[in-house]
Amino acid sequence: MNKTFLKKLLRTIIATKGQFLAVAAVIAVGILVYVSMSSAYYGLESSQQTFYEEHNFADHYFHVVKAPKNIERQIQDLSGVSKVTGRIQQDVSILREDNQRATARITSYSFPMEEELNSLYVLSGRMFEEHSTSGLIETLVEPQFFEANELSSGSVISIIAEATKVDLTVVGTATSPEFVYPMKDSASLLPDPLNFGVLMIPYYQAQHIFDMNGQINQIIVEFNSGADREEVIKEIENILDPYGRLAAYPADDQLSHAMVEAELEQIESMSTAMPVIFLGIAGAIQFIILRRMVRTHRSQIGILKAIGYNSNQVMWHYILYAVAVALLGASLGALIAIFLSGIISDLFAMFFNFPEQMSVFNMTAVINGFVLSIVIAVFASWSAVRKIINIQPAEAMQPEPPKASSKSFLENYPFLWNKLNSGWKMSLRSISKNKGRFAVTVIGIIFAISLLIISFFMNDSINELSNKHYIEENNYDIMVRFETPINKNELLVFNNIDGILKVETFFDLPAKIHYQGQIEDDLISGYPQDLTMRKLVDSNEKIITVPKQGIIVSERAANRLGVKTGDEVIVETALGVGENKKESVKVVGHNRQLLGSGSYMNIDDVNRILGEYNLVTGAMLKIEKGMETSVENQLSEMLTISVISNIYEEFENFNEWMEMLVVTVGILVVFALILGFAIVYNASVINFAEREREIASLRVLGYTNQEVSNLLFKENIIQVIIGVLIGLPFGRMLAAAFMQSMNTDIYSFPIVVYPLTYIMSVLATILFVIIAHRMAVRGIKRLDLVEVLKNRD
């Protein structure tokens, strides 16, 4: 570029600095989101893959009642099996010092550790000893539980195993590929590190604690590359059938892995969708700015061509203006992303137990961001200037012929048109003459208000989920679960506990549902027909009652199996006590659950299938107000109870985790405001520039600055009205699509937008429109009326 063009470019940038910076801000947000989220995705995925590879993440999981440990050799000898680990895994109760209960997932490990699948990585302290010289049973603890319960090396954790109190001594913290995201079950949604944790102990100790000498209850397998997995799984299941095979699932369904994968998908989706919106809008704004600029510089272009500069040289001058905007925006976005990437990494580190923090700045994303910004800028600017650049110098020296007057569509309806004052008529005719600019501005407002709706909607959806799950659909105060199924009559002991107002029992039955050759692992909850402490609903939010006979199948199982109401399915029990039972059961309906997934039957029907009578696995309790702590303390003394959960504490834990959502919502709102401001500001500046003569004439005729500003603002009002009318339903549609993409088999977010969200989105839109307009029309006061009226360019 020669000095002439360089000086002209700098003067142009200075003269249009407001528009230049506004577009750069939109590009910066797009690149910021792209680079920071791509870096987070790359860091999370890299940490996941590295950890999985170095610590032998298992391909498939098999649960049995009890099997001899030497069965590992038999499975290892199968063609297609690379490695096998047999172990003991059992959930037990923890007796805390405050007399409250927590749940621990005891998982055993054998030595040498590096040969184990899902092997341990010690984060702090030391590895446990299989035969401790002190005679203590040593344990490593998952770090979130360790921190939440304020443990330290040497702390003693008391558990109840086989109705016996057992003390475990903490020697450090550790993690494993299967405990990256430690959750008790799929109904939890979020970790509850105060009340649930993973304890890792030597296999030698576990077999004595659970009275399983030489036995295991879980087998995990790694397949050879290229193995026929389905065939190998069938062979393994045949081997395990005599030992009470309870469940089998691939790594994709392993809870921790499923949550990490869901998070990766969400990050990847966000790192693509938002930048496309922002960079696309930025390209459209650049197109409008440069199209207006080359028309304004018409005589300058003629002079440049007359003194020897060719069309390509002149064209590249304007293209470089757009490239300068792109470079500034991309640079700002990348610089902020360097800082933001660390914050996002720290945020993920709070959720995921990876050995090393995922602080990775993805230079590939930075390069891609710059290239994408420049390509869009070049295309937008080339499209805007390609026609006018080719005009002849003599023609360019003449002022551009004014646009033909364009009638507004309202002029076809005289009874409406005649009711409008001159200001509204002028604004409507201006819109008719500049349909492209008006359309781009409206589209930008639509996306801005849609992004605002998505931002606030996230909070709405999560509030709705928590309210439905913890308040509307569950009417109990405390839930207890027993170590093993007990007779309902044994619950008469609850009558001796002051504060318990009502008891309703249930039976949770692990089962396999068979249908037309397909099998789905499921949890069938048996409830009494007069159930009052839980509300069961279908996919249409209608309340359904517990059937006398038949099964209400979960939506997830129904969709996977293709089961419809009226079909017959085979229910195979997998309780782990006695032989598995099979029975044909009629499907009488489907149920919807926001958290977790399970099917429902009558508790008497569940007992009948098991060949039992009056057995229960847990109870829901209604407690007198103010007596919750006293009741929990008395329940904690009963060793037959394995889990005590207070729904209000679960609700508080959920809300604590969701407080971090405020930061996310705030960032998205800021992005939406930047997008909306930039669009409206540029449209207002261009509108002002194109109507300078008209404005000057009005000022000469006696209009005040405020009256002229109000006249220009009328066009913005029309843009806002159309943008809001389209943007509100469009925003809800995008929000619904966004939440649908986040739904998994583990949780399902309700699609609901509160009225306050619409109100706040509209108010925020009006706010940025007013601010952008006020900044854009500041030039009215500085307008040289004489100069403008005599200048025909």
N, C-alpha and C positions, 0 to 999 in steps of 0.2 A: 504494500500500500504506500503511495507517495504521500508527501507532506500535505498536499492540498486536501486529499480525502481524509487524512488523519485529523487535520484541524477541523474539517467540517463534521466529522463523526463526533469529536469531542464537544463541539458547540451544540450539536443536535442532542447529545446525551444530557448536557447541562440544561438546555432549554426544555427538555421533557423529563427532567429528573424525577418528578412525581410519578409519572406513568412508568418510567424505567424501573424505579425501585419497587413499585407495586407488583409489576409482572415478575421481577426477580424474586420477590417474597413468595409468590405462588409457586414458582419453580423450586425455590429453596425448601418449601414444605414438602413438595413431591419427592425431591431427592433425599431430604432428611428422613422421611418415612421409609423410602426404599432402602437407603444405605443402612439405617439403624436396625430396621426389622430384618433385612437380609443378613446383616452381621449377627443378629441374635439367632436367626435360623441356622446359619452356618456354624456358629459356636455351639448351639445346643445339639445339632445333629452330629457335629464332629466329636463332642464330648460323649454323646451316646454311643456312637459307633466304636470309638476307641475303648471305652469302658467295657462294652459288650464283648469286643474281641479279646481284650486282655484278660477278662475274667469269665470267659466261656459261658455266655448267655445261652440257656437251654432252648431247644427248638420245640419241645413238647413236654407236657406235664400230665402225670397219671396219679390219681389218688385211690388208695385202697384202704380196707379196714386194717388189715395186718398182713404182712408178707415177710418171708425170711429174707434177710439181707443178702444172702448169697444168690438170690434170684437175679441180682445184677449181672452175674456171669452169663446166665442163660440168655438174658436180653442182649448183652454185649456181643454174643456170638452170632446174632442175627445179621444177615447181609443188609447193609444200608445203615447200620448203627455205628457211629463213630465213638461215642462216649456215653456212659451211663453213671448216674449218681443216685444211690438210694439213701433216704434220710427220713427223719421224723420231723413232722411239722404239726404243731397243735396250738390252738388258742386256749389260753388259761387266764384266770383272774389274778390281778395284782392287788395286794392289800397295801394301801397307802397309809402313811402316818396320820392323815386326817380322817381315817376310817372310811374313806371313799374307795370305790373300786375303779380299777382301770383294766384294760385288756392287753395282754401281751401275746404276740405270735412267736412262740418258741420254735426255732429252726435249728436243726442239728447239722454239724459239719465234721467231716473226717479228715485225717491227715494222710498224705501230704496235701496241703490246701490247694496248691497250684493245679492238682489233678482233678479237683472238684469242679462240677458245673456250677455256675452262679457262685463262684468263689468270693471270699471276703477281701475287702480292701480296708485296712485299719487306718482310720483317720486320726485317732489320738490314743495315747496309752500303748498297750501291747496286745499281742495275740494271747487268747486264753490258753491255759495248759490242759491237756487231756487228763493228766493225773496230777493235780495240784499237790505240791509238797505240804501245803498247809491243811489239806483235807477239805478245802472250800470248793464249792462249785462255781467256777468263774464264767462270766458272761461278758460279751461285747454288746453294746446298745446302739440302736439306730440314733443318729445325732439329734434329730428334732425332738424325740422323746427325752433324750438325755438333757437337753437344754431346757425344755418346758418344765421338767420336774426337778430342775436344779440339782442334778446328780453330779457326782465327782468320782474319781478313781477311789475305790474302796467302799463306795456306798453299797448298801445291802438292799436288794429288791426281794420282797416276799411274795411268792406265787402260791396258788392252790392247784395242785396236780393230783389227780386220783384221790380227791377229798383229803389231801394232806398238805400241810403248809411246808414249803420248801424255800430256803434262803439262797439267793444267788448273789455273788459278789462281783461288782462292776470293775473291770480292768481297763476299760477304754470304750471308744466308739468305733463303729465300722459301718460300711455299706456294702451293697451287693447289687448286681444288675437288676434283680427282681424287686429291690426295695428303693429304687431311685425316687419314686413317688409313693410313700408309704400310706396306704389307706386300708382301713379295716375291711370294707366291702364296697360294692358298687353303689349302695344307697347313701354312702357318706359324702360323696361329691368332693369334699375337701378334707385334707388331713386334720386330725384332731390330736396333736402331739401330747396334750396333757393326759388324754384318756386312752390313747392307743399307741403302742410302740412295738418294735421288733427286738427280740432278745436272741442272740446267737450263742449257742453253747456246743461243747464237744458231743459227738454222737455217743461216746462211752457214757457220759453223764445222762444224756436224754433217755437212753434205753432203760436206765434204772429209775429215773423220775417217773416215767410213764408205764413202768412194768412191762416193757417190750424188749426183753433181752434177746439180742440177735434178730430183732425184727425192725421193719420200717413201715411207714404208711404213705410214703410218696416216692415216686420214681420220676426223675427228669432225664431227658434224653437229648443228645445231639446227633443229627443225621449226617451221613456222608453226603458230599456234594453229588448231585445227580441221582440220589436214591429215590425210589418210588415210595414216597412218604405214606400215602394212603395204605399201600400194601404192608409196609413195615408196621404202621400203627395197628392194623388188624391183627398181625402176628403177636405184637406186644399185648394187646387186649386179650387175646386167647390165652396167653401165658398167665395174665393177672386175674382172669375170671374166677378161678377157684378161691381167690383171696379177698373176695368182696370188692370188686372194682366199683368205685363210687363215681368218679368223674375223670374226664380226659379233655384237654384243650390245648391248642397250639399257642405259641408265644404271642401271636397277635391278640389273643384274648386274655393274656396275663394282665392283671389289673394295672400294675405300675407302667408296664410297657404301653398299654392302650392309652393311658392318660398322657404319657410323653408324646406318643404319635398324634393324639388329638391336638395337643398344644403346637406341635410342629406344623400341622395342617393349617391351623388358625393363623400362625405367624406368616406362613408362606402366602396364604390368601390375602392377608392384610398388606403384605409387602408388595403385592402386585396390583390389587384393586385401587387403593388410594393414590399411588403415584400416577396411574393411568388417568384418573380423574383430574388431578391437579395439573399434570403436564399437558393433557389434552385441552383443558380450559386455558392454560397459559399460551398454547399455540394459537388458539382462537383469538385471544386478546391481541397477541402480536400481529396476527393477520389484519385485524381491524385498525390497530395503531399505524402500521406501515402503509396500509391502503390509504388512510387519511393523510399520512405524512407525504407520500409521493404526490398526492394531489395538491397539497399545500406547497410543495417544492417544485411544482410544475415548471415555472419559469427558470428556476435554478438548474433543473435537469436540462432544459433547452440550452442554456448558456454553456454548461459543461460539454454537451454534445457538439455545440457549435465551435468550441475551441479545440476540438480534437479527441475528446474522450469517447470511447465506444460504448455501446449499450451494456456489454458485460461488465466493464469497469464500473459504470454507474450502478448497475444492479448489485454488484458485490459490496458496494458502499452501504446499501440499505440492508443487505443480508448480514453484513458484519455488525450492524446495529443490533439485530436480533440475536446474533451469536454472542455479542457482548452481554446482553441481558441474560442469556442462557449460562454463560460462564460465571457471571456474578452470582446468579441464583444457585447454580450447582456448587460453586465454591462455598457459599454460605451454608447450604444444606449439608455438605460433606463435613465442614468444620463443626457444626452443631452436632452432627451425627457421631463424631468422635467422642464427644462428651456424653451424648444420650445413650450410646451403645453400652458404655460402662454401667449406667444406671439400670438399663434393661437387663444386663447380665446379672447385676446384683439382685434385681427383683426375681429373676428365675432361680438364682442360687438359694433364695428363701424357700422355694417350693421343691427343688430337686436336689437329691443327695448324690451329686456327682463328686468324684474325688478332687477335681480341680475346677476352679471358677471358670465359667465359659466366656472370658473376656477376649473376643476375637474381632478385630476390625477387618472387614472383608474388602480388600482393595479391588477385587473383581467387581463388586457392586458399585464402588466409587467410579471406576472406569466406565462401566456400563451406564451409570447415571449421567456422566458427562456426555458420553456418546449419544444417548437417547435425547438429552436436552438439546444438544446441538443439532441433531437430525430433525427434530420437531421444529426448532427455530428456523433452520434453513428452509424446510419445506413450507412453513407458514409464510415466511418473508418472500420466498420465490413466488408463491401463489399470489401474494398481494401486489407485487411490483412488476411481474413479467409483462403485462399488457401495456401499461403506461410507459415503461422504459423504452419501448420500441417506436414511440412517436417521433416524428421528424422535428428538428430544432425549431423551424419556423412555426410549426403548429404548437410546440410546447411553450413558445414565448407568448402565445395568446392565452387569456384566462380560460379556464375550463368552462364550457357552456353549462349554465345552471341546469339542475335536474328538472325534468318535466314535472309539473305539479301533479301530485298523486292524490286522488280522492280517498278519504278514509271510508272504510266500509259502512260507518255510521251515517254517512251522507246519503246512503240509499234509504235511510229511514228518517225522513224529514221531521216527523213528530218527536224523535229523540234528538236529532242534530240541532234543531232550532231551540231546544231547551238549554244547550250548552253555551257558556260564555266564550268570549274570544280566546281566552287563555287555553281552555281545554281543546278548542278547535285547532289552535296552532300546534299544540302538542300532538294531537292525533294525526295531523297532516305531516308533521315531522317524522312520526313513526312510520307512516305510509311511504315516505321517501327514503327511509333508511331501515328497511325491513331486516337486512342481514345483521346490522349492528344491534338492533332491538332483539332479534332472535337469540344471538349469542349471549347478550346480557341476561335475558330471561332464563336461558339454559343454565347460565352460571348461578343465578339466584336459586334455581331449582335444585342444583347439586349442593349449594351451600346450605339451604334449609334441610335438604335430605341428610346431609352429614350431621347437622345439629340434631335432627330427630334420632339418627342412629346413636349419637353420643348419649342423649338423655334416655333413649329407649333401653340401652344396656342396663341401666339402673332399674328401670321399670320392670324389665323381664326378670331380673334376679330377685327384686322385691316380691314379685308375684310368685316366683318359684318358692321362695322361703316362706311366704305367708300361707300358700296352699299346703306345702309339705308339713310345716311345723305348727301351723295354727288351725287351718280349716279342715285338713284331712286327718289330723291326729288329735284326739280329745283326751289323751291320757297325760299323766304327769310324769310317771316313772315306768320304765319297762324293765323287767327282769327276765333273764334266760338261765336255764338250768344246765348243769354239767351233762346230764343225761336225761332222757324223757322220764317224767315221774307221773304218778297217779294224781288226778285232779283232787282227790280227797286230801292229799298231803298239804294242799294250800289252805286247809282250815287253820293252819298255824298263823296265817295272816290276820285272823280274827283277833289274835292276842296283841296285835300291834296297833297302838293308838294312832289315829290319823289316817288310816286306810279306809276310804269311804266305799270303794267299789273295786271289784276284781273281774277282769275278763281274760280268759285264757286263749292260747293259740298253740298250734303245732306247726313248726317249720320243717317241711319234709324235702330234703334234697332229692331230686328225681330226674329221670330222663323221659322226655315225651317223644314217643315214636309215631310217625305218620308217613305212610306210603314209602317206607324204606329210609326215611330221614330221621335223624335223632337230634334232639335239642336238650342240652342240660338246662335245668330250671330249678327254681325254688318254689314249691307249692306251700302256701300258707293256709292252714286250716283254721277257720274262725266259726264261732257259734252263729246260728241264724239271727239271733237277736243282738248282733254286734252293734255297739253304740260308740266305742272309743276309737273307731277308725271309719273314715268315709271312703268307700270304694266308688270309683267313677270310671265311665267309659270314655272313648275318644271324643265324644260330644259333650263332655262335662256333665253328663246325666248320672245321678246317683244310682248305683246298682246294689242289690242285696245279695247276701251270701246264699247260694242255691242250696236246696235240700239235697239234691243230687246233681252230679255233673261237675264240670270244671270251667272256670272263667279264665281263659288263657291270656297271658300278657301280650300286648301288641307286638313286642319284639319277637317272641316265640311264634306268634301267629304269622307274622310276615316272613320269617325265615322258613317255616314249615309249609306255608300256603294253606293254613287251616282256616276254615270258615265255621260260623255258628251252625250247629247241627251235625258237624262231622264227628266221627268216632276216632279217638286217639288211644294209644296204649300208654299208660302211666307205669313206669318202672321205678320202684323205690330205690334209693341209694343212701339209706340212713346210716349204714355202717354198723347196725345192730341186727344180727340174724341174717337170714338169706334175703336177697332182693325179691320183691313181689311184683307181679305184673297184673294189670287189670285194664280192660277196655272201659273208657269213660267218654261220655258225650260232652262235646263243647257246647256250652249254653251261653257264651258271650265272650267279649274281649274287654280287657281293662287297660287303662292308661295310668302310667306312673311317671312322674317327673324325675324322681331319683330312683335309681336301681330298676330292677325288673323282676317280676315274679307273677305266678298264677295263684288263683284262689279256689278253695273247695270248702265244703262243710267239714268241720273238725271231726264230726262223727263218721263221715265218709272216709276221711284220712285214716282214722283208727280201724275202720272196717277193712280197708285195703291191707293194712299192716297185720290184720288178724289180732288186734288189740282192742281194749276198751278203756275210755276215760284217760288216755295218756295225753300229756301236754309237754311242750318244751319251753314254754315261757308264759308270762302274764303281763297284762297292762293294768296299771294301778291308778286310781283317782285318789288324790291326797287332799286332806283338809288344808286349807290355806295356812301357811306359816309352819306347817309340821313336816315339810319336805326333808329338812336336814335330819330331824329326829328319826323319821322313817328310814332314810337311807342308812343311818348308823346302825339301826337294828337289823336291816336286811344284810348289811356287810358281815354280820356275825354268822350268817348261814352259809356254810361251806358248800352246800349243794347248788348255790347260786353262782353262776360263772360271770354274768354280766349284769351290771346295774347302770342304766342310762337315764339321765334326766333330760327331758326334751327341751327344757328351757336353757340348760347349759349348752346343749347342741346348737340351739338357735343363736345363743350369744357367740359361740365359736364361729358359726357361719358368718354372722354380722361383722366380727372382728376381721376375718379374712377379706370380706367385701369392702371394708373401709379403703383398701388399696385401690378399689375401682374408681374412687373419687379422682385420683390422679389421672387415670386413663381418660375419664370423661372430660376433665378439665383440659387436657392436651387436645383432644378431638374438637372441643368447642373452640379453642383458640385457632386451630387449623381452619375450621369452618368460617370463622369470622374473618380471617386473613383472605380466604378465597372470595367470600362475598364482598368484602371491602375493595379488593383489587378490581373485581369485575365492575362494580358500580362506579368506583372512582374513575376508571378509564373511560367508561361509557359517558360519564358526566363531563369529563374533560373534553372528549371528542365532540359531544353535543354542544358544549360551550364554544369550542373553536369553530365549528361549522356554522354556528348561528351568531357569530360576532357582530356582523353587520345588522342583523335583525335586533340584537340586544342593544347595539349602539343607537339604532333608530328609536327604539322604545325609550331609552334613556333621554334622548333629545326631546321626545314627545312628553316627557314629564314623569315617566315611571321611576320609582325609587329603586335602589339596589335590592332591597328586600322583595319588592314586587317582581323584579326580574328573576331573582333567585327562585321565588315561588313558582313562577311560570316554568322555569326549567325543571323544577322539582316535580311538576305534574307528570312529566314523562316517566320519572322514576316511580311515582305512585302507581302508574299503570303497569310498569314492569314488575313491581312488588306484588300487586294484586294477582296478576297472571302467574308469577313465579310461586306465590304461596298456594294458590288454588291447585296448581299442578304438583308443586313440591310436597305438599302434605301427604296426599295419597301415594305419590312416588316414593317419598321417604319411608313411609310405612312398608311399602313393597320391598324396598332395599333392605330395611331393617329385618323384615321377615326372612328374606333370602340369606342375610348375614347370620341370623340365629340358626336357621336350618343347617347352614354349613358347619355350625359349631356343635350341633347335636350328635350324640354318640349313643351306643347301646347302654352306656352307663348313666347318662343324664339327658334330659330333653328340656330345653328352655321354652317357656310359654311365650307365644307371640301376642303381646298386649302393650298398647301405648296409652299411657294415662293422659287425660285431658291437659294436665299441667305441662306435659312434654310438648304438646302442640302449642300451647300458649307461650311457653318459654322460647320455643323455636321461632315463632312469629315475632315476638318482642325483640329477640336478638337480631333477626333479619331487619326489622325496622330500624334498630339502633345502628347497625353498620351502614345501612343505606343513608340515614341522616348524616352520620359522620363523614362518609365518603362524599356525599353531595356538598356538604359545607366546605370541605377542603378543596373540592374541584372548582367551585364557583368563587373562590376568593379573588380571582382575577377581575371580577366585575368592577371592583373599586379602583383597580389600576388601569382600566380600559381608557385609551386615548380616543375619545369619540371622533375628533376631527380626522385623525390618521386612519382610523378604521373605515370611516365613511368615504374617504377619497381613494382608498386602496382597493382596487378591483380584484386583487389576488386573494 
